[in-house]
Every structure is written in structure tokens, then in C-alpha cells.
Amino acid sequence: MDKTVESFAGSEYFRLKEVASGVFAAICVPDSGSLGNASIVDLGDTTLVVDTTINLQAAKDLRAAAEGLTAVRPLMFLTPIGIPTIRMAIRCSLPRLVLFRPPKLERS
């Protein structure tokens, strides 16, 4: 991979860190409006983006980072299900979107 984390222009919502070859963590910046960390994984024939930021601009920045860091297309976004998420996906023109419902946590 000839692209590096340093080649990404950056985001006010997260900082990228390569944690393994082709695996990047997008660590959210506190108080930025990004609600969770995310990740970018180069799977060889596709790039998986796990987006839990729940923020439109953070999602756009994450897509830009994924496109810049991996030469692999198409991108596949995995994101929690919900109306704001679906609206965000439409606005970002995400190529492939996979929605998941997080498991309910049991209260003790």
C-alpha cells in the first residue's frame, strides 16, 4: 500500500491510526460531534468501512479517508440502523450500505 495515514488531509471528527496492514482505526475526537470510533479495512476485493460516528460530515470524511487509503473499490459501509443513519447514507451517496442493529444490553 503506497497510501499512508499522513496522506489523508484529516478530519475534525477523528484521527486515523494504522493498527495493522490495511486496517485503520478512526478514533473520534472528544466533543467534536462524532459519537463513536470507526474503522477502515482493506479486504482485498472491497473496502469495509465500519461507521459508528452518526455524523454526516464525519461519514463523508471517513469515506474520503477510505478512498484515499485503499485502492480498492467498491466501498462497503457497515453502520447502525436508524432513520438518521439512512438519511446520512443517502446524503453521502454511499455505494453499498449494510445496516445492523446493535444487540440490546441487559440491565443488571
Secondary structure, 3 states (H helix, E strand, C coil): CCCCHHHCCCCCCEEEEEEECCEEEEEECCCCCCCCCEEEEECCCCEEEECCCCCHHHHHHHHHHHHHHCCCCCEEEEEECCHHHHHHHHHHCCCCEEEECCCCCCCC
